[in-house]
């Protein structure tokens, strides 16, 4: 059993599960054959991207807000969020009949803004990070008496998120490893609380974006410390500093904390789209990004990877798909000069077709300070099958005498 000194216990999570009955839906646990082949162990995906409001956040928000006194509910609530917690708070407020104000950063994904408003919350956009929004939320709390619903730093929030862990153990009782994305750490702390109390031998791994990795710094320092200059596409886990409540639980209960690059997040999101037919936001794909990087290393299975959210702006999704394909070697871009004669472009395209490269874009440039009068420069963007195919295409073109330029 977990230490009695911990701020959240298994009993707290079970009480939260009772509160959430009929409010949240148990999300599916889907087997991923494609990921299992990469990892070398059974892998299941816990699809919190299919939860109400598109993420696990409704679990904690409703648990916290349902326990407010009538007087506190009458004063309303305030929250700070890049989007998922905002939607969870707004939905919980709608269900409980509470007035809600949410501070969201400039640049928050449009679908998250629209959905939060649709649930009836008032939105004000400030700053560019969750931490800046939290400052304004605390000011509003002091001015109006509204109750701050923190995105991760409260025992009720952590207990609510921990109900996801109860579901995982019910759906996959022989699980050996659970991988969870982490920003402030509420979901990771909640799942760890449940799993370590019921199955202490199960390994719990947290995953953060490299460019927003406050937990490794904090664990090394022995206390929550800030991560400066966050720059990650994973807005859902872009948290500058862990909260005291989840930090204490993570420090005591979590077995490892890993980080993943922006390229790994892109590849994971693309992998989930192509192979699992699941739409997941970058933060929600962090656990899979880590698993995709474990090839050749032993991972104790069965493994459950938690897909924490699926609220993604379609424009960002388009950019990430292109970025992910480029990272995976699925795009090839270069320039080549050919004689400015009829048939030169046709021959180049035929040579590319014979190399099984799909042409996405062609730019035809006849004038320039370095282009001779008798030649033309052609810029090409190709779709390929991966890094090896890229090398095959380039080798085939060079064999035919083409001089290629990159950058």
C-alpha positions in Angstrom: 0.0 0.0 0.0 1.0 3.6 -0.5 2.5 5.6 2.3 -0.2 7.2 4.5 1.7 10.4 4.2 0.8 10.8 0.6 -1.8 13.5 -0.2 -4.1 11.2 -2.3 -5.0 7.6 -1.5 -6.7 4.7 -3.3 -9.8 5.4 -1.2 -9.8 9.0 -2.5 -9.8 7.7 -6.1 -12.5 5.2 -5.4 -14.7 7.9 -3.9 -14.0 10.0 -7.0 -15.1 7.1 -9.2 -18.4 7.0 -7.4 -18.9 10.7 -8.0 -18.1 10.4 -11.7 -20.6 7.5 -12.3 -22.8 8.6 -15.2 -20.6 11.7 -15.8 -17.6 10.3 -17.5 -17.6 7.3 -19.8 -15.1 4.4 -19.4 -12.8 4.9 -22.4 -11.8 2.0 -24.6 -8.5 0.0 -24.3 -7.5 -0.9 -27.8 -4.8 -3.4 -28.7 -2.2 -2.0 -31.1 -0.6 -4.7 -33.2 1.5 -2.2 -35.1 3.0 -0.7 -31.9 3.4 -4.2 -30.3 5.6 -5.2 -33.3 7.8 -2.1 -32.8 8.1 -2.5 -29.0 8.4 -6.3 -28.9 5.6 -6.7 -26.3 1.8 -6.5 -26.1 0.7 -2.8 -26.3 -2.7 -1.4 -25.5 -3.9 2.2 -26.0 -6.0 3.8 -23.3 -8.1 6.1 -25.4 -8.8 9.2 -23.2 -8.9 11.1 -26.5 -12.4 9.6 -26.8 -13.5 10.9 -23.3 -16.2 13.6 -23.0 -14.7 17.0 -23.9 -11.9 15.2 -25.7 -9.5 14.4 -22.8 -9.2 13.0 -19.2 -9.6 16.5 -17.7 -13.3 16.2 -17.0 -12.5 13.5 -14.4 -10.6 15.8 -12.1 -12.6 19.0 -12.9 -15.9 17.4 -12.0 -14.6 15.7 -8.9 -13.2 19.0 -7.6 -16.2 21.1 -8.5 -18.9 18.7 -7.3 -17.4 18.9 -3.8 -17.7 22.7 -3.5 -20.1 24.0 -1.0 -23.3 25.7 -2.1 -21.8 29.1 -1.1 -18.6 28.4 -3.2 -20.7 27.3 -6.2 -22.6 30.5 -6.0 -19.3 32.5 -6.2 -18.4 30.7 -9.5 -15.1 29.2 -10.5 -12.1 30.3 -12.4 -9.5 28.3 -14.3 -6.3 28.6 -16.4 -5.7 26.3 -19.3 -4.3 25.9 -22.8 -7.6 24.1 -23.6 -8.2 20.6 -22.2 -8.7 21.7 -18.6 -10.7 24.6 -19.9 -13.1 22.3 -21.6 -13.3 20.0 -18.6 -14.0 22.9 -16.2 -16.6 24.4 -18.6 -18.4 21.1 -19.1 -18.4 20.4 -15.3 -19.7 23.9 -14.7 -22.5 23.3 -17.2 -23.4 20.0 -15.6 -23.3 21.5 -12.0 -24.9 24.8 -12.8 -21.9 26.9 -11.9 -20.6 30.1 -13.5 -17.1 29.7 -15.0 -14.4 32.0 -16.2 -11.4 30.6 -18.0 -8.1 32.3 -18.8 -6.5 30.8 -21.9 -3.2 31.8 -23.6 -3.0 33.6 -26.9 -2.4 30.9 -29.5 -4.6 28.3 -27.8 -6.0 26.0 -30.4 -9.2 27.4 -32.0 -11.3 24.1 -31.5 -10.5 24.3 -27.7 -11.6 27.9 -27.5 -14.8 27.2 -29.5 -15.6 24.1 -27.4 -15.0 25.9 -24.1 -17.3 28.8 -25.1 -19.9 26.2 -26.3 -20.1 24.7 -22.8 -21.0 28.2 -21.5 -17.7 29.4 -19.9 -16.5 33.0 -20.2 -13.0 33.1 -21.8 -10.3 35.7 -21.5 -7.0 35.2 -23.4 -3.8 36.4 -21.7 -0.1 35.8 -22.2 1.3 32.8 -24.0 1.6 30.1 -21.3 -0.5 28.3 -18.7 1.7 29.8 -16.0 0.8 33.4 -17.1 -2.8 32.5 -17.2 -2.6 31.1 -13.7 -1.4 34.4 -12.4 -4.5 36.1 -13.9 -6.7 33.4 -12.6 -5.4 33.9 -9.0 -5.9 37.7 -9.4 -9.5 37.1 -10.4 -10.0 34.7 -7.5 -8.7 37.4 -5.1 -10.9 40.1 -6.6 -14.2 38.2 -6.9 -14.1 35.2 -4.5 -14.4 32.8 -7.4 -12.9 29.4 -6.6 -9.7 28.6 -8.5 -10.0 25.1 -10.1 -6.3 24.3 -10.6 -5.4 22.1 -13.6 -3.4 19.7 -11.5 -2.3 21.0 -8.0 -5.2 19.8 -5.8 -5.9 16.4 -4.2 -9.4 16.3 -5.7 -8.1 16.9 -9.2 -5.5 14.1 -8.8 -8.1 11.7 -7.3 -10.4 12.4 -10.3 -7.6 11.7 -12.8 -6.7 8.6 -10.9 -10.0 7.0 -11.9 -8.4 6.4 -15.3 -5.9 4.1 -13.5 -8.8 2.1 -12.0 -10.2 1.5 -15.5 -6.8 0.4 -16.8 -6.5 -2.3 -14.1 -10.0 -3.5 -14.8 -9.5 -3.6 -18.5 -5.9 -5.0 -18.5 -5.4 -6.8 -15.1 -2.1 -8.3 -16.2 -0.5 -5.0 -17.2 3.2 -4.7 -16.4 4.1 -1.2 -17.7 2.0 2.0 -17.9 3.2 5.0 -19.9 1.6 8.4 -19.2 2.2 11.8 -20.7 2.8 14.5 -18.0 2.6 18.3 -17.9 1.7 19.3 -14.3 1.5 15.6 -13.4 -2.1 15.3 -12.2 -2.9 12.3 -14.5 0.4 10.6 -13.9 0.1 11.1 -10.1 -3.4 9.8 -10.0 -2.7 6.7 -12.1 0.4 6.0 -10.0 -1.6 6.3 -6.8 -4.0 3.6 -7.9 -1.6 1.2 -9.5 1.1 1.3 -6.8 -1.6 0.6 -4.2 -3.1 -2.3 -6.0 -0.2 -3.7 -8.1 3.1 -2.2 -6.8 5.2 -4.3 -9.2 3.7 -2.5 -12.3 6.2 0.0 -13.7 4.9 3.5 -14.2 6.7 5.8 -16.7 6.0 9.5 -17.2 6.8 11.2 -20.5 7.4 14.9 -21.1 8.2 17.0 -24.2 12.0 17.8 -24.2 11.2 21.5 -24.6 8.8 21.6 -21.6 10.5 19.0 -19.3 10.1 20.5 -15.8 9.8 17.1 -14.0 13.4 15.8 -14.6 14.8 19.1 -13.4 12.5 19.1 -10.3 13.2 15.5 -9.4 16.9 16.2 -9.6 16.5 19.2 -7.4 14.3 17.5 -4.9 11.6 20.1 -5.2 9.4 21.7 -8.0 11.5 24.0 -10.1 10.6 26.0 -13.2 11.6 25.1 -16.8 12.4 28.3 -18.6 11.6 29.1 -22.3 9.2 26.3 -23.1 8.7 25.8 -26.9 6.7 22.8 -27.7 3.8 21.9 -30.0 2.4 19.8 -27.1 0.4 22.7 -25.5 -1.5 20.2 -23.3 1.7 19.4 -21.4 3.5 22.7 -21.7 3.6 23.4 -17.9 6.5 25.4 -16.5 6.6 23.9 -13.0 5.0 20.9 -11.3 2.5 21.5 -8.5 3.3 20.4 -5.0 0.5 17.8 -4.8 1.4 15.8 -8.0 5.1 16.3 -7.5 5.1 14.6 -4.1 3.2 11.6 -5.5 5.3 11.4 -8.7 8.5 11.5 -6.6 7.4 8.6 -4.4 5.5 6.4 -6.8 6.7 6.9 -10.4 9.5 4.6 -11.6 10.9 6.7 -14.5 10.5 10.1 -16.2 11.4 10.2 -19.9 11.5 13.0 -22.5 10.6 13.0 -26.2 11.6 15.4 -29.0 9.2 17.4 -31.2 10.1 15.1 -34.1 9.2 12.1 -32.0 5.8 13.6 -31.1 5.2 14.3 -34.8 6.0 10.7 -35.8 3.8 9.3 -33.0 0.9 11.4 -34.0 1.3 10.3 -37.6 1.7 6.7 -36.5 -1.6 6.8 -34.5 -3.4 8.4 -37.4 -2.1 5.8 -39.9 -1.9 2.6 -37.9 -4.5 3.0 -35.1 -7.0 5.3 -36.9 -7.0 7.6 -33.9 -6.8 11.4 -33.8 -4.6 12.5 -30.9 -3.1 15.9 -30.0 0.7 16.1 -29.6 0.5 16.0 -25.8 -1.7 12.9 -26.0 0.8 11.2 -28.2 3.8 11.6 -25.9 3.5 8.0 -24.4 3.5 6.5 -27.9 6.4 8.7 -28.9 8.4 7.2 -26.1 7.4 3.7 -26.9 8.4 4.2 -30.6 11.8 5.1 -29.4 12.3 1.9 -27.3 13.1 -0.4 -30.3 15.8 -2.7 -29.3 15.3 -2.2 -25.6 13.4 -4.6 -23.3 10.0 -3.4 -22.3 8.0 -5.5 -19.9 4.5 -6.2 -21.3 1.7 -6.0 -21.5 2.1 -2.2 -21.8 -0.6 0.4 -21.6 0.0 3.8 -23.2 -2.4 6.5 -22.2 -3.6 8.8 -25.0 -4.5 11.7 -22.8 -6.3 14.0 -25.3 -7.5 14.4 -28.9 -8.3 18.1 -29.1 -6.2 19.3 -32.0 -6.6 22.3 -34.4 -7.0 20.9 -37.9 -4.4 23.4 -39.2 -1.9 22.3 -36.6 -2.7 18.7 -37.5 -1.9 19.4 -41.1 1.4 20.9 -40.2 2.3 18.1 -37.9 1.4 15.5 -40.5 3.8 17.1 -42.9 6.4 17.5 -40.2 5.9 13.9 -39.1 6.2 12.7 -42.6 9.4 14.7 -43.1 10.9 13.3 -39.9 10.1 9.8 -41.0 11.8 10.4 -44.3 8.5 10.5 -46.2 9.2 13.8 -47.8 12.2 14.6 -50.0 12.9 18.2 -51.2 15.7 19.3 -53.6 16.6 21.4 -56.6 18.1 20.3 -59.9 19.2 22.1 -63.1 18.4 20.8 -66.5 18.9 22.1 -70.1 16.2 24.6 -71.0 14.9 22.4 -73.8 11.5 20.8 -74.6 11.2 17.5 -72.8 13.8 18.1 -70.0 11.1 18.3 -67.3 9.2 15.4 -68.8 12.4 13.2 -68.7 13.1 14.2 -65.1 9.5 13.4 -64.0 9.7 10.0 -65.9 13.0 9.3 -64.1 11.3 10.0 -60.7 8.3 7.8 -61.7 10.7 5.0 -62.5 12.1 5.4 -59.0 8.6 5.1 -57.6 8.7 8.7 -56.1 5.4 10.6 -56.0 5.8 14.3 -57.0 3.9 16.6 -54.7 5.1 20.1 -56.0 7.2 21.4 -58.9 8.7 24.8 -59.1 10.1 25.9 -62.5 12.6 28.8 -62.4 14.2 30.2 -65.6 15.7 33.4 -64.2 18.3 34.0 -61.5 21.7 35.4 -61.0 23.3 32.0 -61.0 21.2 30.3 -63.6 22.7 30.2 -67.2 20.6 31.3 -70.1 20.5 27.8 -71.5 19.3 26.0 -68.3 16.4 25.9 -65.9 16.2 25.2 -62.2 13.5 22.8 -61.0 12.5 22.6 -57.3 10.8 19.4 -56.4 9.0 18.1 -53.3 8.5 14.3 -53.4 6.6 11.8 -51.3 8.6 8.7 -50.5 8.3 5.5 -48.4 11.0 6.4 -45.9 14.7 7.1 -45.5 15.9 4.1 -47.5 13.6 5.0 -50.4 14.9 8.6 -50.3 18.5 7.3 -50.7 17.3 5.0 -53.6 15.7 8.0 -55.4 18.7 10.2 -54.9 21.1 7.4 -56.0 19.0 6.8 -59.2 19.0 10.5 -60.1 22.8 10.9 -59.6 23.4 7.8 -61.7 21.5 9.5 -64.5 23.8 12.5 -64.2 21.6 15.0 -62.4 23.3 17.5 -60.1 21.2 17.9 -57.0 21.1 20.8 -54.6 19.6 20.9 -51.1 18.6 23.6 -48.7 
